Amino acid sequence: MPAERTTSSSVLAERVIAESVILLALLGWWALARQLPEFILPGPGSVFRRLVDMLITPEFLWHLFTSAWRVLVSITAAVLIGGGLAFLAHGVPWLETVVEDRIKPVLNSFPSIGWAILAAIWFNPGDFSVIFVEVAILIPFCLINISEGLRNIDRELMEMGRSFTRHRVRILWRITLPLLVPYALSAIRIAYGIAWKIALVAELLGAPSGVGYVMLRAQTAADSTTFLATCFAIVLVFAVGERLMIVPLERRFARR
C-alpha cells in the first residue's frame, strides 16, 4: 500500500507540474499579446476561436485531410524503401558498402529544403511532389532504425529457426520480422513526427492544397491568427493520430 500511494502521489505531482507549465505559458502569451498588435501576436482567446471556426469549416477540414493522407502514404513508402535497403545491405554482402557508406550518408545529410526545392523544379505542384519530398527525407530514419534492428537480431534464435526449417520466407515471417517490430515502430514514431514538419515545407513550396498552403495564404494576408490556429490544428491532429494509431500498435506488440 505505501508503495502504491507513493506512485500515485508521484504521478499526480507530475501531472500538476505539467499542467502548471502549460498554464504559465498561456498566461505569458496572453500578457505579451496585450502589448503587441494582433497582426503580430494575437491572444490565445482569438487563436482558440479561430481554431474552432476552422475545425468546423469543410474547406479547412479538406486541407487537413489532404495533408494527413500525404503523411500516412509517405511514412508507409519510407518504411518499405528504408526497410528494403536495410535488408539488401544485411542479406547481400557486397551491397552493404553501397548502402551503408554511400546511400545512407547522402540521404542522411542532404538538406531538407534541397529536396523541397528540387521537387518544385522537377514536378508539377501537387500530391506527388509533396510525397516525394517527405519520402526522400524520411527514408534515412527508417533505414537507420531497421538496420540497427537487423544487427541486433539474436543469432542463436536465428540458428534455432534454421534447425527447424531452411525455408527463408518462413524464417523471415516467423522470426526476423517479429524481432524487428520494436525497431520498425520506433522508425514509424520518429517518421510520424518529422513527416508533419516536412509536409508544411513541401506544401509551402509546391502544393495547391494542404495545411502548408493554408499557412502560406495566412502569411500572405498577414493573418497571424489563422497562421497560429493552423499550427495548433496540426498539433491536435498529430496528438490524435499518435493516440489512435501508434500507441495502440505499441501496446499490441508489447504484449507479445
Secondary structure as a PSIPRED ss2 file (coil, helix, strand):
# PSIPRED VFORMAT (PSIPRED V4.0)

   1 M C   1.000  0.000  0.000
   2 P H   0.000  1.000  0.000
   3 A H   0.000  1.000  0.000
   4 E H   0.000  1.000  0.000
   5 R H   0.000  1.000  0.000
   6 T H   0.000  1.000  0.000
   7 T H   0.000  1.000  0.000
   8 S H   0.000  1.000  0.000
   9 S H   0.000  1.000  0.000
  10 S H   0.000  1.000  0.000
  11 V H   0.000  1.000  0.000
  12 L H   0.000  1.000  0.000
  13 A H   0.000  1.000  0.000
  14 E H   0.000  1.000  0.000
  15 R H   0.000  1.000  0.000
  16 V H   0.000  1.000  0.000
  17 I H   0.000  1.000  0.000
  18 A H   0.000  1.000  0.000
  19 E H   0.000  1.000  0.000
  20 S H   0.000  1.000  0.000
  21 V H   0.000  1.000  0.000
  22 I H   0.000  1.000  0.000
  23 L H   0.000  1.000  0.000
  24 L H   0.000  1.000  0.000
  25 A H   0.000  1.000  0.000
  26 L H   0.000  1.000  0.000
  27 L H   0.000  1.000  0.000
  28 G H   0.000  1.000  0.000
  29 W H   0.000  1.000  0.000
  30 W H   0.000  1.000  0.000
  31 A H   0.000  1.000  0.000
  32 L H   0.000  1.000  0.000
  33 A H   0.000  1.000  0.000
  34 R C   1.000  0.000  0.000
  35 Q C   1.000  0.000  0.000
  36 L C   1.000  0.000  0.000
  37 P C   1.000  0.000  0.000
  38 E C   1.000  0.000  0.000
  39 F C   1.000  0.000  0.000
  40 I C   1.000  0.000  0.000
  41 L C   1.000  0.000  0.000
  42 P C   1.000  0.000  0.000
  43 G C   1.000  0.000  0.000
  44 P H   0.000  1.000  0.000
  45 G H   0.000  1.000  0.000
  46 S H   0.000  1.000  0.000
  47 V H   0.000  1.000  0.000
  48 F H   0.000  1.000  0.000
  49 R H   0.000  1.000  0.000
  50 R H   0.000  1.000  0.000
  51 L H   0.000  1.000  0.000
  52 V H   0.000  1.000  0.000
  53 D H   0.000  1.000  0.000
  54 M H   0.000  1.000  0.000
  55 L H   0.000  1.000  0.000
  56 I C   1.000  0.000  0.000
  57 T C   1.000  0.000  0.000
  58 P H   0.000  1.000  0.000
  59 E H   0.000  1.000  0.000
  60 F H   0.000  1.000  0.000
  61 L H   0.000  1.000  0.000
  62 W H   0.000  1.000  0.000
  63 H H   0.000  1.000  0.000
  64 L H   0.000  1.000  0.000
  65 F H   0.000  1.000  0.000
  66 T H   0.000  1.000  0.000
  67 S H   0.000  1.000  0.000
  68 A H   0.000  1.000  0.000
  69 W H   0.000  1.000  0.000
  70 R H   0.000  1.000  0.000
  71 V H   0.000  1.000  0.000
  72 L H   0.000  1.000  0.000
  73 V H   0.000  1.000  0.000
  74 S H   0.000  1.000  0.000
  75 I H   0.000  1.000  0.000
  76 T H   0.000  1.000  0.000
  77 A H   0.000  1.000  0.000
  78 A H   0.000  1.000  0.000
  79 V H   0.000  1.000  0.000
  80 L H   0.000  1.000  0.000
  81 I H   0.000  1.000  0.000
  82 G H   0.000  1.000  0.000
  83 G H   0.000  1.000  0.000
  84 G H   0.000  1.000  0.000
  85 L H   0.000  1.000  0.000
  86 A H   0.000  1.000  0.000
  87 F H   0.000  1.000  0.000
  88 L H   0.000  1.000  0.000
  89 A H   0.000  1.000  0.000
  90 H H   0.000  1.000  0.000
  91 G H   0.000  1.000  0.000
  92 V C   1.000  0.000  0.000
  93 P H   0.000  1.000  0.000
  94 W H   0.000  1.000  0.000
  95 L H   0.000  1.000  0.000
  96 E H   0.000  1.000  0.000
  97 T H   0.000  1.000  0.000
  98 V H   0.000  1.000  0.000
  99 V H   0.000  1.000  0.000
 100 E H   0.000  1.000  0.000
 101 D H   0.000  1.000  0.000
 102 R H   0.000  1.000  0.000
 103 I H   0.000  1.000  0.000
 104 K H   0.000  1.000  0.000
 105 P H   0.000  1.000  0.000
 106 V H   0.000  1.000  0.000
 107 L H   0.000  1.000  0.000
 108 N H   0.000  1.000  0.000
 109 S H   0.000  1.000  0.000
 110 F C   1.000  0.000  0.000
 111 P C   1.000  0.000  0.000
 112 S H   0.000  1.000  0.000
 113 I H   0.000  1.000  0.000
 114 G H   0.000  1.000  0.000
 115 W H   0.000  1.000  0.000
 116 A H   0.000  1.000  0.000
 117 I H   0.000  1.000  0.000
 118 L H   0.000  1.000  0.000
 119 A H   0.000  1.000  0.000
 120 A H   0.000  1.000  0.000
 121 I H   0.000  1.000  0.000
 122 W H   0.000  1.000  0.000
 123 F C   1.000  0.000  0.000
 124 N C   1.000  0.000  0.000
 125 P C   1.000  0.000  0.000
 126 G C   1.000  0.000  0.000
 127 D H   0.000  1.000  0.000
 128 F H   0.000  1.000  0.000
 129 S H   0.000  1.000  0.000
 130 V H   0.000  1.000  0.000
 131 I H   0.000  1.000  0.000
 132 F H   0.000  1.000  0.000
 133 V H   0.000  1.000  0.000
 134 E H   0.000  1.000  0.000
 135 V H   0.000  1.000  0.000
 136 A H   0.000  1.000  0.000
 137 I H   0.000  1.000  0.000
 138 L H   0.000  1.000  0.000
 139 I H   0.000  1.000  0.000
 140 P H   0.000  1.000  0.000
 141 F H   0.000  1.000  0.000
 142 C H   0.000  1.000  0.000
 143 L H   0.000  1.000  0.000
 144 I H   0.000  1.000  0.000
 145 N H   0.000  1.000  0.000
 146 I H   0.000  1.000  0.000
 147 S H   0.000  1.000  0.000
 148 E H   0.000  1.000  0.000
 149 G H   0.000  1.000  0.000
 150 L H   0.000  1.000  0.000
 151 R H   0.000  1.000  0.000
 152 N C   1.000  0.000  0.000
 153 I C   1.000  0.000  0.000
 154 D C   1.000  0.000  0.000
 155 R H   0.000  1.000  0.000
 156 E H   0.000  1.000  0.000
 157 L H   0.000  1.000  0.000
 158 M H   0.000  1.000  0.000
 159 E H   0.000  1.000  0.000
 160 M H   0.000  1.000  0.000
 161 G H   0.000  1.000  0.000
 162 R H   0.000  1.000  0.000
 163 S H   0.000  1.000  0.000
 164 F H   0.000  1.000  0.000
 165 T C   1.000  0.000  0.000
 166 R C   1.000  0.000  0.000
 167 H C   1.000  0.000  0.000
 168 R H   0.000  1.000  0.000
 169 V H   0.000  1.000  0.000
 170 R H   0.000  1.000  0.000
 171 I H   0.000  1.000  0.000
 172 L H   0.000  1.000  0.000
 173 W H   0.000  1.000  0.000
 174 R H   0.000  1.000  0.000
 175 I H   0.000  1.000  0.000
 176 T H   0.000  1.000  0.000
 177 L H   0.000  1.000  0.000
 178 P H   0.000  1.000  0.000
 179 L H   0.000  1.000  0.000
 180 L H   0.000  1.000  0.000
 181 V H   0.000  1.000  0.000
 182 P H   0.000  1.000  0.000
 183 Y H   0.000  1.000  0.000
 184 A H   0.000  1.000  0.000
 185 L H   0.000  1.000  0.000
 186 S H   0.000  1.000  0.000
 187 A H   0.000  1.000  0.000
 188 I H   0.000  1.000  0.000
 189 R H   0.000  1.000  0.000
 190 I H   0.000  1.000  0.000
 191 A H   0.000  1.000  0.000
 192 Y H   0.000  1.000  0.000
 193 G H   0.000  1.000  0.000
 194 I H   0.000  1.000  0.000
 195 A H   0.000  1.000  0.000
 196 W H   0.000  1.000  0.000
 197 K H   0.000  1.000  0.000
 198 I H   0.000  1.000  0.000
 199 A H   0.000  1.000  0.000
 200 L H   0.000  1.000  0.000
 201 V H   0.000  1.000  0.000
 202 A H   0.000  1.000  0.000
 203 E H   0.000  1.000  0.000
 204 L H   0.000  1.000  0.000
 205 L H   0.000  1.000  0.000
 206 G H   0.000  1.000  0.000
 207 A C   1.000  0.000  0.000
 208 P C   1.000  0.000  0.000
 209 S C   1.000  0.000  0.000
 210 G C   1.000  0.000  0.000
 211 V H   0.000  1.000  0.000
 212 G H   0.000  1.000  0.000
 213 Y H   0.000  1.000  0.000
 214 V H   0.000  1.000  0.000
 215 M H   0.000  1.000  0.000
 216 L H   0.000  1.000  0.000
 217 R H   0.000  1.000  0.000
 218 A H   0.000  1.000  0.000
 219 Q H   0.000  1.000  0.000
 220 T H   0.000  1.000  0.000
 221 A C   1.000  0.000  0.000
 222 A C   1.000  0.000  0.000
 223 D C   1.000  0.000  0.000
 224 S H   0.000  1.000  0.000
 225 T H   0.000  1.000  0.000
 226 T H   0.000  1.000  0.000
 227 F H   0.000  1.000  0.000
 228 L H   0.000  1.000  0.000
 229 A H   0.000  1.000  0.000
 230 T H   0.000  1.000  0.000
 231 C H   0.000  1.000  0.000
 232 F H   0.000  1.000  0.000
 233 A H   0.000  1.000  0.000
 234 I H   0.000  1.000  0.000
 235 V H   0.000  1.000  0.000
 236 L H   0.000  1.000  0.000
 237 V H   0.000  1.000  0.000
 238 F H   0.000  1.000  0.000
 239 A H   0.000  1.000  0.000
 240 V H   0.000  1.000  0.000
 241 G H   0.000  1.000  0.000
 242 E H   0.000  1.000  0.000
 243 R H   0.000  1.000  0.000
 244 L H   0.000  1.000  0.000
 245 M H   0.000  1.000  0.000
 246 I H   0.000  1.000  0.000
 247 V H   0.000  1.000  0.000
 248 P H   0.000  1.000  0.000
 249 L H   0.000  1.000  0.000
 250 E H   0.000  1.000  0.000
 251 R H   0.000  1.000  0.000
 252 R H   0.000  1.000  0.000
 253 F H   0.000  1.000  0.000
 254 A H   0.000  1.000  0.000
 255 R C   1.000  0.000  0.000
 256 R C   1.000  0.000  0.000
